[in-house]
Amino acid sequence: MDNGRTNSLNHHLVAVKSGKRCFENAFQSVARMILNDEISKVVVNGKTTYDFGIFRSGKKHIIGMYDELNSFVSYVKDAAEGGSSKEMAYVLVGEPGNGKTFFVEFLCTKYRQFLYLEENRKYTFRFIRMDRLGSYGKITTIESQTYEDPMILAMNFFDDPDENKAFLSREAGFSDGEIETLYDNYRPLGACTAYIWNDIRNYTSGDLSEMLNFVEIMPVPLIESLGTVTGKYSAKDKITSSAVDLLGEESIQRLMHITDTHNPYRFDLRRGALARVAGGGIHFSDEIFKNKKDLVQVYLGVIQNRTIEIDGFKWPIDTLIIATSNNSEFNRFLSEKEEAPIVDRCRLSYVTHNTNYRQQKELTAYAVGSETRTTLTREYLHQDPNLNYATSIAAVLSRLPRSEKLTPVETMKLAAGEVAGEKSIKALAEVIDTLSQDPDITKRFGQKGLGQRNVGRSIQLLVESSETNEGQCMFAYDVFRAIERIILDYVGDANDRAKYLEDLKTAKGLYRERIMTEMFNAYMDEPLAIRKDVMNYVNMIIGIDAENLGPDKMWKYKDPQTGELKALKIDERYINSVEERIGLKTREQRETFRTSIRKIYGQKISVEPNYDFMDNLELVKAITDVRLKSDIAGAGSLIGALANRTNEENQKLHDRMIQSMLTKLGYCKTCAQKTIEYFCTQEDEK
């Protein structure tokens, strides 16, 4: 046997035996890629779930999608362990613009990077010196059309399986246990490979070493543009699409060389999308249910049997099949009852929009773009520090279904893992469970709303508006107008439109509250001024009942964040005015509220020492109001002082605040001026 060549079959068998090369199916490769990376636990909507590090790495990675990723990983793992999933396709169903295609393309990119590593590389074989056989004309080399693994050839070397096992044991020293493991992934050779191998056997009169001289091992090409290893088939219209695009067809060129008309090599399988990913690859079928019926039937056969079948010839394939579909196409497909078998062969995952506004900030950053933006006249375009927040809450609120148990703001806060007054995360979990019972998918939690494409469009509208270009700044409040335009232009359903416009009003109210806080910070000339006041209130209500509190109301305590000893004067008038703003009239109400704050403090500080209560909007708003409307500018409020700049003192205050916004809070002249103007109006006051 030829041991000298590094591209010989024997060399490959020895490399597999020593662990330098691997033999595994597509599911095992993908599962190993995901599970070998970091795995952590996270709490999402009140339930503990797993988070897979591989999907969170890279410049533009996947955000959210926890349930969908868990579902996908368990599907791949089940298939890798020989479960029923290996006879199924994984189908992502959901609204447009919620990241289905992005997820699949991200997975494919990661898989390619994984296979670039030498120890993970996929190998296949080709037959050489074919012109010697006489019946192949001028064809000299023939690659395995479905990129079969050399181990598959080794397992089909002889017709008798026992003879094959003896061959593996003799040539590469595999033990009986290792051979059994290899045979878990056994599949027959494809029609043309088997036919050619038989021709070679006849030509060499069954001489083993002579037969192996016709075989050369080669790595599977990983060039993305060739569609090998990870290939995509997008649904086309009824006239231009045909089964040829998936399976391949008879090749006129080959028929000019091949004299034997029975030879299955006359079929060119690489003309189809499936053969190119058949050697342990990923086949991505975009909008699978948009395909015409006969193509979906082709998929049914491929998914269940994992074979390409043409004119009775069969080519087994090793492929992970992932597909996407939007809700409307999927529902139309389901309504045609005779199509049930294909859905039965699919593992469905209903993809929701991202409903966590904190994570949405990263998605919004994707939409805004990482490059420095410029105006139409090529001047630097500034981004309002509140732009991302305003866009994110407007998008997320539209995705949250209405519920009698929770207000939209409470739902939004709980979905982001924040505090929502008295309401607990259990309330949100109950709402999600109730909605998940609805057979109409679109009524479930997070299924409907403004998608990522709509967020991108609203940013486009904002950038192209004349105000943005004139002021050289993407002012946050203008994004609400852009989103309103998107809702009116792109949302077809009247009920959805009405709901989204209502959600937009809520978002404006939240933006207003954020501006109050920003103004206070600008007034105090400190970016975290409001945070300090919130923590002062929290520390005061903890210290108010302290035993070591003297008549001067000074309380000494150890700061859990820094470990320093601090002194705080407990100002009961301040505490009372904050609680009045929240609407707590009686002593009992105040005590209940204080107890809840202390309880949150106790729970959060141990896990998150830097927790600052800034997500407790009710408390932040009350403290902002107290400080803005009572402490500042004497009897007149800050609004009055900024609106009426006729006297010198007010003008000085205005200039000082503008200066503070420019130097410490990240504003530019345009958005600082516009934000102060907006603050001085009564717009969006709740």
C-alpha positions as CSV (number, residue, x, y, z in Angstrom):
1,M,0.0,0.0,0.0
2,D,1.2,3.5,-0.8
3,N,2.2,5.0,2.6
4,G,4.6,7.7,1.1
5,R,2.1,10.2,-0.1
6,T,0.7,12.7,2.4
7,N,-2.5,12.8,0.3
8,S,-2.9,9.0,0.4
9,L,-5.9,7.3,2.0
10,N,-3.6,5.5,4.4
11,H,-2.0,8.8,5.6
12,H,-5.5,10.1,6.3
13,L,-6.6,7.0,8.2
14,V,-3.5,7.2,10.5
15,A,-4.2,11.0,11.1
16,V,-7.8,10.2,12.1
17,K,-6.6,7.4,14.4
18,S,-4.0,9.7,16.1
19,G,-6.6,12.5,16.5
20,K,-4.9,15.0,14.1
21,R,-7.9,14.9,11.8
22,C,-11.5,14.2,12.8
23,F,-14.4,12.2,11.3
24,E,-17.8,13.5,12.4
25,N,-21.1,14.5,10.9
26,A,-22.3,18.1,10.4
27,F,-24.4,18.1,13.6
28,Q,-21.4,16.8,15.7
29,S,-19.2,19.5,14.2
30,V,-21.6,22.4,14.9
31,A,-22.5,21.1,18.4
32,R,-18.7,20.8,19.2
33,M,-18.1,24.3,17.9
34,I,-20.9,25.8,20.1
35,L,-20.4,23.7,23.3
36,N,-16.6,24.0,23.4
37,D,-17.0,27.8,23.8
38,E,-18.0,29.6,27.0
39,I,-21.5,28.8,28.4
40,S,-23.1,30.9,31.1
41,K,-26.4,31.2,32.9
42,V,-28.7,34.2,32.6
43,V,-32.2,35.1,33.8
44,V,-34.5,36.2,31.0
45,N,-38.1,37.2,31.8
46,G,-38.0,35.5,35.1
47,K,-36.6,32.2,33.8
48,T,-33.1,30.9,34.0
49,T,-31.6,30.0,30.6
50,Y,-28.2,29.4,29.0
51,D,-26.2,31.9,27.1
52,F,-23.6,30.6,24.5
53,G,-20.5,32.7,24.2
54,I,-19.9,31.8,20.5
55,F,-22.9,33.9,19.5
56,R,-21.8,36.9,21.5
57,S,-18.3,37.2,20.0
58,G,-17.2,39.4,17.1
59,K,-17.8,43.0,16.1
60,K,-21.4,42.5,15.0
61,H,-22.8,39.6,17.0
62,I,-26.2,38.3,17.9
63,I,-28.1,40.2,20.6
64,G,-30.8,38.6,22.7
65,M,-32.6,35.6,21.1
66,Y,-32.0,33.5,24.2
67,D,-34.9,31.1,23.8
68,E,-34.2,30.7,20.0
69,L,-30.5,30.0,20.6
70,N,-31.3,27.5,23.4
71,S,-33.8,25.7,21.1
72,F,-31.3,25.6,18.3
73,V,-28.4,24.3,20.4
74,S,-30.6,21.5,21.9
75,Y,-31.8,20.6,18.4
76,V,-28.2,20.3,17.1
77,K,-27.1,18.4,20.2
78,D,-30.0,16.0,19.9
79,A,-29.1,15.3,16.3
80,A,-25.4,14.9,17.1
81,E,-26.3,12.3,19.7
82,G,-28.4,10.4,17.1
83,G,-31.8,11.6,18.2
84,S,-34.8,12.2,15.9
85,S,-33.6,15.7,15.1
86,K,-31.2,14.4,12.6
87,E,-34.1,13.7,10.3
88,M,-35.5,17.2,10.6
89,A,-34.8,20.7,9.4
90,Y,-34.6,23.7,11.7
91,V,-37.0,26.4,10.6
92,L,-37.0,29.9,12.1
93,V,-40.5,31.5,11.7
94,G,-41.2,35.2,12.5
95,E,-41.9,38.7,11.5
96,P,-39.6,40.4,8.9
97,G,-36.6,42.3,10.4
98,N,-36.2,40.3,13.7
99,G,-32.9,38.7,12.9
100,K,-33.7,35.3,11.4
101,T,-31.4,35.6,8.4
102,F,-28.8,37.4,10.4
103,F,-28.7,34.5,12.9
104,V,-28.2,31.9,10.2
105,E,-25.5,33.9,8.3
106,F,-23.7,34.6,11.6
107,L,-23.8,30.8,12.4
108,C,-22.4,30.0,8.9
109,T,-19.6,32.5,9.3
110,K,-18.6,31.1,12.7
111,Y,-18.7,27.5,11.2
112,R,-16.4,28.5,8.4
113,Q,-14.0,30.0,10.9
114,F,-14.2,26.8,12.9
115,L,-13.4,24.7,9.9
116,Y,-10.4,26.8,9.0
117,L,-8.6,25.4,12.0
118,E,-6.4,22.5,10.9
119,E,-7.8,20.0,13.5
120,N,-11.4,20.7,12.3
121,R,-10.9,20.7,8.6
122,K,-13.1,18.6,6.4
123,Y,-11.5,16.3,3.9
124,T,-12.8,14.6,0.7
125,F,-11.2,12.5,-2.1
126,R,-10.8,12.5,-5.8
127,F,-10.1,9.8,-8.4
128,I,-7.0,10.4,-10.5
129,R,-5.6,8.9,-13.8
130,M,-9.2,8.2,-14.9
131,D,-8.2,8.4,-18.6
132,R,-6.4,5.1,-18.2
133,L,-9.8,3.3,-17.8
134,G,-10.8,4.1,-21.3
135,S,-14.5,4.7,-20.8
136,Y,-14.0,8.3,-19.4
137,G,-12.7,10.0,-22.5
138,K,-10.4,12.9,-21.7
139,I,-11.6,13.3,-18.1
140,T,-8.5,12.7,-15.9
141,T,-9.7,13.6,-12.3
142,I,-13.1,13.2,-10.8
143,E,-13.9,14.7,-7.4
144,S,-16.5,13.2,-5.1
145,Q,-19.5,15.2,-6.2
146,T,-20.9,15.4,-2.7
147,Y,-17.5,15.9,-0.9
148,E,-17.7,12.5,0.8
149,D,-15.3,12.0,3.6
150,P,-12.3,9.6,2.9
151,M,-13.6,7.5,5.9
152,I,-16.8,6.8,4.0
153,L,-14.7,5.4,1.1
154,A,-12.7,3.4,3.6
155,M,-15.9,2.0,5.1
156,N,-17.1,1.0,1.6
157,F,-13.8,-0.4,0.4
158,F,-15.2,-3.9,0.0
159,D,-18.8,-5.1,-0.3
160,D,-18.5,-7.1,2.9
161,P,-18.7,-4.9,6.0
162,D,-16.5,-7.4,8.1
163,E,-13.8,-7.2,5.4
164,N,-13.9,-3.4,5.7
165,K,-13.6,-3.5,9.4
166,A,-10.6,-5.8,9.1
167,F,-9.1,-3.4,6.6
168,L,-9.4,-0.4,9.0
169,S,-8.0,-2.4,11.8
170,R,-5.1,-3.7,9.7
171,E,-4.1,-0.4,7.9
172,A,-4.6,2.2,10.6
173,G,-4.7,0.1,13.8
174,F,-8.3,1.1,14.8
175,S,-9.6,-0.9,17.8
176,D,-12.9,-2.7,17.7
177,G,-14.5,0.1,19.9
178,E,-13.1,2.8,17.6
179,I,-14.5,1.0,14.5
180,E,-17.9,0.8,16.1
181,T,-17.8,4.6,16.8
182,L,-16.8,5.2,13.2
183,Y,-19.7,3.1,12.0
184,D,-22.2,5.2,13.8
185,N,-21.6,7.7,11.0
186,Y,-21.6,5.1,8.3
187,R,-23.4,5.8,5.0
188,P,-23.0,4.2,1.6
189,L,-21.0,5.8,-1.2
190,G,-22.9,8.1,-3.6
191,A,-24.1,6.5,-6.9
192,C,-21.3,7.9,-9.1
193,T,-18.5,7.3,-6.6
194,A,-19.6,3.7,-6.1
195,Y,-19.8,3.2,-9.8
196,I,-16.4,4.6,-10.5
197,W,-14.8,2.7,-7.6
198,N,-16.2,-0.5,-9.1
199,D,-14.7,0.4,-12.5
200,I,-11.4,0.9,-10.8
201,R,-11.7,-2.4,-9.0
202,N,-12.4,-4.2,-12.4
203,Y,-9.5,-2.3,-14.1
204,T,-7.0,-3.3,-11.4
205,S,-8.4,-6.8,-10.9
206,G,-9.1,-6.0,-7.3
207,D,-5.4,-5.3,-6.4
208,L,-5.7,-3.2,-3.2
209,S,-2.5,-1.1,-3.5
210,E,-3.1,-0.5,-7.2
211,M,-6.7,0.7,-6.5
212,L,-5.4,3.1,-3.9
213,N,-3.1,4.7,-6.5
214,F,-6.2,6.1,-8.1
215,V,-7.3,7.9,-4.9
216,E,-6.1,11.3,-3.7
217,I,-7.2,13.0,-0.5
218,M,-7.9,16.7,-0.6
219,P,-9.4,19.3,1.8
220,V,-12.9,20.5,1.1
221,P,-12.6,24.0,-0.3
222,L,-13.8,26.7,2.1
223,I,-14.2,29.5,-0.4
224,E,-17.4,31.3,0.6
225,S,-18.3,32.4,-2.9
226,L,-18.3,28.8,-4.2
227,G,-21.2,28.0,-1.8
228,T,-19.2,25.0,-0.4
229,V,-19.6,24.0,3.2
230,T,-22.2,26.8,3.8
231,G,-24.6,27.4,1.0
232,K,-27.7,29.4,0.6
233,Y,-30.8,28.9,-1.6
234,S,-33.2,31.8,-1.8
235,A,-36.7,31.2,-2.8
236,K,-37.4,32.3,-6.4
237,D,-40.6,32.7,-8.4
238,K,-42.5,29.8,-9.9
239,I,-41.0,30.1,-13.4
240,T,-37.3,30.5,-12.7
241,S,-37.0,28.0,-9.9
242,S,-36.7,24.2,-10.5
243,A,-35.4,21.2,-8.7
244,V,-32.2,21.5,-10.7
245,D,-31.2,24.4,-8.5
246,L,-31.2,22.1,-5.5
247,L,-30.3,18.6,-6.9
248,G,-28.4,19.1,-10.2
249,E,-29.0,17.8,-13.7
250,E,-27.6,15.8,-16.5
251,S,-24.4,17.3,-17.9
252,I,-24.1,17.5,-21.7
253,Q,-20.3,18.2,-21.4
254,R,-19.8,14.9,-19.5
255,L,-21.9,12.9,-21.9
256,M,-19.4,13.9,-24.6
257,H,-16.7,12.1,-22.7
258,I,-18.4,9.2,-21.0
259,T,-19.1,6.2,-23.3
260,D,-21.1,4.2,-20.7
261,T,-24.6,5.6,-20.7
262,H,-25.5,3.9,-17.4
263,N,-22.7,5.8,-15.6
264,P,-24.3,8.1,-12.9
265,Y,-21.4,10.5,-13.3
266,R,-23.3,11.9,-16.2
267,F,-25.3,13.9,-13.7
268,D,-23.7,17.1,-12.5
269,L,-24.7,17.4,-8.9
270,R,-22.6,20.5,-8.2
271,R,-25.1,22.4,-10.4
272,G,-27.4,22.2,-7.4
273,A,-27.0,23.9,-4.0
274,L,-27.2,20.7,-1.9
275,A,-24.2,18.7,-3.2
276,R,-21.9,21.6,-2.5
277,V,-22.7,21.4,1.2
278,A,-23.1,17.6,1.4
279,G,-19.7,17.0,3.1
280,G,-20.7,18.1,6.6
281,G,-21.9,21.6,5.7
282,I,-24.9,23.9,6.4
283,H,-27.6,24.4,3.9
284,F,-29.6,27.6,4.4
285,S,-33.0,27.8,2.7
286,D,-34.2,31.4,2.8
287,E,-38.0,31.8,2.9
288,I,-38.5,28.0,2.3
289,F,-42.3,28.2,2.2
290,K,-42.2,30.8,-0.6
291,N,-41.0,28.0,-3.0
292,K,-43.5,26.3,-5.3
293,K,-44.9,23.0,-4.1
294,D,-42.7,20.6,-6.1
295,L,-39.6,22.3,-4.7
296,V,-41.0,21.9,-1.2
297,Q,-41.6,18.3,-2.0
298,V,-37.9,17.9,-3.0
299,Y,-37.0,19.4,0.4
300,L,-39.3,16.8,2.1
301,G,-37.3,14.0,0.6
302,V,-33.9,15.6,1.3
303,I,-34.8,16.4,4.9
304,Q,-36.1,13.0,5.8
305,N,-33.7,10.7,4.0
306,R,-30.7,13.0,3.7
307,T,-30.2,11.9,0.1
308,I,-30.1,13.6,-3.3
309,E,-32.1,11.4,-5.6
310,I,-32.2,11.7,-9.4
311,D,-33.6,9.1,-11.8
312,G,-33.4,6.4,-9.1
313,F,-29.7,7.1,-8.3
314,K,-29.0,8.1,-4.7
315,W,-26.3,10.2,-3.2
316,P,-26.3,10.3,0.7
317,I,-25.5,13.7,2.1
318,D,-24.4,14.9,5.5
319,T,-25.9,18.4,6.0
320,L,-27.5,20.5,8.6
321,I,-30.6,22.1,7.0
322,I,-31.7,25.5,8.4
323,A,-34.6,27.5,6.9
324,T,-36.4,30.7,7.5
325,S,-40.0,31.9,6.9
326,N,-42.1,34.9,7.7
327,N,-45.4,34.5,9.6
328,S,-47.7,35.2,6.7
329,E,-46.1,32.8,4.3
330,F,-46.0,30.1,6.9
331,N,-49.7,30.6,7.8
332,R,-50.6,30.4,4.1
333,F,-48.6,27.2,3.8
334,L,-50.3,25.7,6.9
335,S,-53.8,26.5,5.6
336,E,-53.1,24.1,2.7
337,K,-53.7,21.0,4.7
338,E,-52.1,18.6,2.3
339,E,-48.7,20.2,3.0
340,A,-48.7,18.8,6.6
341,P,-45.8,16.3,6.1
342,I,-43.2,18.9,5.4
343,V,-44.1,20.9,8.6
344,D,-44.0,17.6,10.4
345,R,-40.4,17.2,9.3
346,C,-39.4,20.6,10.7
347,R,-38.4,21.7,14.1
348,L,-40.1,25.1,14.3
349,S,-38.7,28.0,16.3
350,Y,-40.9,31.1,16.5
351,V,-38.5,34.0,16.6
352,T,-39.5,37.0,18.7
353,H,-38.4,40.6,18.3
354,N,-36.0,41.8,21.0
355,T,-38.0,43.1,23.9
356,N,-35.2,44.2,26.2
357,Y,-34.7,47.9,25.7
358,R,-31.2,47.8,27.3
359,Q,-30.1,45.2,24.7
360,Q,-32.0,47.1,22.0
361,K,-29.5,49.9,22.5
362,E,-26.8,47.7,20.9
363,L,-29.1,46.9,18.0
364,T,-29.9,50.6,17.6
365,A,-26.2,51.2,17.6
366,Y,-26.0,48.7,14.6
367,A,-28.7,50.7,12.8
368,V,-27.0,54.1,13.5
369,G,-23.7,52.6,12.2
370,S,-20.2,52.6,13.7
371,E,-18.6,54.9,11.1
372,T,-18.5,58.7,11.7
373,R,-21.6,60.2,10.2
374,T,-21.5,63.3,8.0
375,T,-24.0,65.7,6.6
376,L,-24.8,66.1,2.9
377,T,-22.2,68.8,2.7
378,R,-19.6,66.4,4.3
379,E,-19.5,68.1,7.7
380,Y,-19.3,66.1,10.9
381,L,-22.8,65.0,12.1
382,H,-23.2,64.9,15.9
383,Q,-25.3,62.3,17.6
384,D,-27.5,63.5,20.5
385,P,-26.6,61.5,23.7
386,N,-30.3,60.6,24.1
387,L,-30.9,59.4,20.5
388,N,-30.2,55.8,21.1
389,Y,-32.4,55.7,24.2
390,A,-35.3,57.4,22.4
391,T,-35.1,55.1,19.4
392,S,-34.7,52.0,21.5
393,I,-37.7,52.6,23.8
394,A,-40.0,53.5,20.9
395,A,-39.1,50.3,19.1
396,V,-39.3,48.0,22.1
397,L,-42.7,49.5,23.4
398,S,-44.2,48.7,20.0
399,R,-43.2,45.0,20.4
400,L,-44.8,44.6,23.8
401,P,-48.4,43.3,23.8
402,R,-51.1,45.0,25.8
403,S,-51.9,43.4,29.1
404,E,-54.4,44.0,31.9
405,K,-51.9,43.0,34.6
406,L,-49.1,45.4,33.5
407,T,-48.8,48.9,32.0
408,P,-46.6,49.2,28.9
409,V,-43.8,50.9,30.9
410,E,-44.0,48.2,33.6
411,T,-43.7,45.5,31.0
412,M,-40.8,47.2,29.3
413,K,-38.9,47.6,32.6
414,L,-39.5,44.0,33.8
415,A,-38.5,42.6,30.4
416,A,-35.2,44.5,30.8
417,G,-34.8,42.9,34.3
418,E,-35.4,46.2,36.0
419,V,-37.6,47.3,39.0
420,A,-41.2,48.2,38.1
421,G,-42.7,49.6,41.4
422,E,-44.6,46.9,43.2
423,K,-44.9,44.6,40.2
424,S,-42.6,41.5,40.2
425,I,-41.0,39.6,37.4
426,K,-43.5,36.8,38.2
427,A,-46.3,39.0,36.8
428,L,-44.4,39.3,33.5
429,A,-43.8,35.5,33.4
430,E,-47.5,34.9,33.9
431,V,-48.4,37.4,31.1
432,I,-45.9,35.6,28.7
433,D,-47.3,32.1,29.7
434,T,-50.8,33.3,29.1
435,L,-50.0,34.7,25.7
436,S,-48.0,31.6,24.6
437,Q,-51.2,29.6,24.9
438,D,-52.7,31.6,22.0
439,P,-52.7,29.4,18.8
440,D,-52.3,32.7,16.8
441,I,-48.5,33.1,16.9
442,T,-48.6,36.8,16.1
443,K,-50.4,37.4,19.4
444,R,-47.6,35.9,21.5
445,F,-45.1,38.0,23.5
446,G,-42.7,40.0,21.3
447,Q,-44.0,38.5,18.0
448,K,-45.4,41.8,16.6
449,G,-43.8,45.2,16.5
450,L,-41.4,47.5,14.6
451,G,-38.5,45.3,13.4
452,Q,-34.8,46.2,13.1
453,R,-35.3,47.3,9.4
454,N,-37.9,49.8,10.6
455,V,-35.4,51.1,13.2
456,G,-32.9,51.5,10.4
457,R,-35.4,53.3,8.2
458,S,-36.2,55.7,10.9
459,I,-32.5,56.6,11.4
460,Q,-32.3,57.0,7.6
461,L,-35.3,59.5,7.6
462,L,-33.7,61.3,10.5
463,V,-30.3,61.7,8.7
464,E,-31.9,62.9,5.4
465,S,-34.1,65.6,7.0
466,S,-33.1,69.2,6.5
467,E,-33.2,70.0,10.2
468,T,-30.5,67.3,10.9
469,N,-28.3,68.6,8.1
470,E,-28.7,72.2,8.9
471,G,-28.1,71.8,12.6
472,Q,-25.4,69.1,12.0
473,C,-26.9,67.0,14.7
474,M,-29.2,64.0,15.0
475,F,-31.5,65.4,17.6
476,A,-33.2,62.7,19.7
477,Y,-36.7,64.2,19.7
478,D,-36.8,64.2,15.9
479,V,-36.5,60.4,15.8
480,F,-40.1,60.2,17.1
481,R,-41.3,62.1,14.0
482,A,-39.3,59.7,11.8
483,I,-40.8,56.6,13.5
484,E,-44.3,58.1,13.2
485,R,-43.7,58.4,9.4
486,I,-42.5,54.8,9.3
487,I,-45.6,53.6,11.1
488,L,-47.9,55.5,8.8
489,D,-46.0,54.3,5.6
490,Y,-45.0,50.8,6.4
491,V,-47.6,49.3,8.8
492,G,-50.6,48.0,6.8
493,D,-52.9,46.8,9.6
494,A,-55.0,49.7,11.1
495,N,-55.1,48.1,14.6
496,D,-51.3,47.7,14.7
497,R,-50.9,51.2,13.4
498,A,-53.1,52.6,16.2
499,K,-51.2,50.6,18.9
500,Y,-47.8,51.7,17.6
501,L,-48.8,55.4,17.6
502,E,-50.0,55.0,21.2
503,D,-46.7,53.3,22.1
504,L,-44.9,56.3,20.5
505,K,-46.7,58.7,22.9
506,T,-45.6,56.5,25.9
507,A,-42.0,56.7,24.6
508,K,-42.2,60.5,24.3
509,G,-43.3,60.6,28.0
510,L,-40.3,58.5,29.0
511,Y,-38.0,60.7,26.9
512,R,-39.5,63.7,28.8
513,E,-38.6,62.2,32.1
514,R,-35.1,61.5,30.9
515,I,-34.7,65.1,29.8
516,M,-35.7,66.3,33.3
517,T,-32.9,64.2,34.8
518,E,-30.4,65.5,32.2
519,M,-31.4,69.1,32.9
520,F,-30.9,68.5,36.6
521,N,-27.4,67.0,35.9
522,A,-26.6,70.0,33.7
523,Y,-27.8,72.4,36.4
524,M,-25.7,70.7,39.0
525,D,-22.8,70.7,36.5
526,E,-22.2,67.0,37.2
527,P,-23.0,64.0,34.9
528,L,-24.2,61.8,37.9
529,A,-25.9,64.5,40.1
530,I,-29.3,62.8,40.0
531,R,-27.7,59.4,40.8
532,K,-26.1,60.9,43.9
533,D,-29.5,62.3,45.1
534,V,-31.3,59.0,44.5
535,M,-28.6,57.1,46.5
536,N,-28.9,59.8,49.2
537,Y,-32.6,59.2,49.5
538,V,-32.1,55.4,49.6
539,N,-29.3,55.7,52.3
540,M,-31.5,58.2,54.3
541,I,-34.5,55.8,54.5
542,I,-32.1,53.0,55.5
543,G,-30.5,55.1,58.2
544,I,-33.7,56.8,59.5
545,D,-34.3,54.0,62.0
546,A,-30.7,53.4,62.9
547,E,-29.9,52.9,66.6
548,N,-26.8,55.1,66.4
549,L,-28.6,58.1,65.1
550,G,-27.9,61.2,67.2
551,P,-30.1,64.3,67.8
552,D,-28.1,66.0,65.0
553,K,-29.5,63.3,62.6
554,M,-26.0,62.4,61.4
555,W,-25.7,58.7,60.4
556,K,-22.4,57.0,59.8
557,Y,-22.4,54.0,57.5
558,K,-20.0,51.9,55.5
559,D,-20.5,52.4,51.7
560,P,-20.8,48.8,50.2
561,Q,-19.5,50.1,46.8
562,T,-16.3,51.6,48.1
563,G,-16.0,50.1,51.6
564,E,-15.4,53.7,53.0
565,L,-17.0,55.0,56.1
566,K,-19.4,57.9,55.3
567,A,-21.5,60.3,57.2
568,L,-24.9,61.4,56.0
569,K,-27.3,64.0,57.5
570,I,-30.9,62.6,57.4
571,D,-33.2,65.3,56.1
572,E,-36.8,64.2,56.8
573,R,-38.2,67.2,54.9
574,Y,-36.4,66.0,51.8
575,I,-37.6,62.4,52.3
576,N,-41.2,63.6,52.8
577,S,-41.3,65.8,49.8
578,V,-39.9,62.9,47.6
579,E,-42.6,60.6,48.9
580,E,-45.3,63.2,48.4
581,R,-44.2,63.5,44.7
582,I,-44.6,59.7,44.4
583,G,-48.1,60.1,45.7
584,L,-47.7,58.4,49.1
585,K,-50.1,60.2,51.5
586,T,-50.5,58.0,54.6
587,R,-47.8,56.8,57.0
588,E,-48.6,53.2,56.0
589,Q,-48.1,53.8,52.3
590,R,-44.7,55.5,53.1
591,E,-43.6,52.6,55.2
592,T,-44.6,50.1,52.6
593,F,-42.6,52.0,49.9
594,R,-39.6,52.3,52.1
595,T,-39.7,48.6,53.0
596,S,-39.8,47.7,49.3
597,I,-36.8,50.0,48.5
598,R,-34.8,48.4,51.4
599,K,-35.7,45.0,50.2
600,I,-34.5,45.7,46.7
601,Y,-31.3,47.2,48.1
602,G,-30.7,44.1,50.2
603,Q,-31.2,41.8,47.2
604,K,-29.3,43.8,44.6
605,I,-26.2,45.0,46.6
606,S,-24.9,41.5,47.2
607,V,-25.1,40.6,43.5
608,E,-24.5,44.0,41.9
609,P,-22.5,46.3,44.3
610,N,-22.8,49.3,41.9
611,Y,-26.6,49.1,41.7
612,D,-27.9,52.7,41.8
613,F,-31.7,52.6,41.6
614,M,-31.6,54.7,38.4
615,D,-33.9,52.1,36.7
616,N,-36.6,52.9,39.3
617,L,-38.2,55.6,37.1
618,E,-40.9,56.5,39.7
619,L,-38.3,57.3,42.3
620,V,-35.9,59.1,39.9
621,K,-38.8,61.2,38.6
622,A,-39.9,62.2,42.1
623,I,-36.4,63.2,43.2
624,T,-35.8,65.1,39.9
625,D,-39.1,67.0,40.4
626,V,-38.3,67.8,44.0
627,R,-34.9,69.1,43.2
628,L,-35.9,70.9,40.0
629,K,-39.1,72.5,41.1
630,S,-38.4,73.4,44.7
631,D,-34.7,73.7,45.4
632,I,-33.7,75.5,42.2
633,A,-33.9,79.2,41.3
634,G,-35.7,80.1,44.5
635,A,-39.5,80.2,44.2
636,G,-39.4,80.2,40.4
637,S,-38.6,76.9,38.8
638,L,-35.7,76.1,36.5
639,I,-38.1,76.1,33.5
640,G,-39.1,79.7,34.3
641,A,-35.5,80.8,34.6
642,L,-34.5,79.2,31.3
643,A,-37.5,80.4,29.4
644,N,-37.3,84.0,30.6
645,R,-33.7,85.1,29.9
646,T,-34.4,88.9,30.1
647,N,-32.4,89.4,33.3
648,E,-28.7,88.8,33.5
649,E,-28.9,86.1,36.2
650,N,-31.1,83.9,34.1
651,Q,-28.9,84.4,31.1
652,K,-25.9,83.4,33.2
653,L,-27.7,80.3,34.4
654,H,-28.6,79.4,30.8
655,D,-25.0,79.9,29.5
656,R,-23.6,77.9,32.4
657,M,-26.0,75.0,31.7
658,I,-25.2,75.0,28.0
659,Q,-21.5,75.0,28.9
660,S,-22.0,72.0,31.2
661,M,-23.9,70.1,28.6
662,L,-21.2,70.7,26.0
663,T,-18.2,69.8,28.2
664,K,-19.6,67.1,30.5
665,L,-22.7,65.6,29.1
666,G,-21.8,65.0,25.4
667,Y,-24.1,67.5,23.7
668,C,-23.3,69.8,20.8
669,K,-24.6,73.4,20.5
670,T,-27.6,72.3,18.4
671,C,-28.9,69.5,20.6
672,A,-28.1,71.4,23.9
673,Q,-30.2,74.3,22.7
674,K,-33.0,72.2,21.3
675,T,-33.1,70.0,24.5
676,I,-33.4,73.2,26.7
677,E,-36.2,74.5,24.4
678,Y,-38.0,71.2,24.6
679,F,-37.6,71.2,28.4
680,C,-39.1,74.6,28.6
681,T,-42.3,73.6,26.7
682,Q,-45.1,71.6,28.3
683,E,-45.0,69.0,25.5
684,D,-45.4,65.3,26.5
685,E,-46.0,66.1,30.2
686,K,-47.7,63.1,31.8
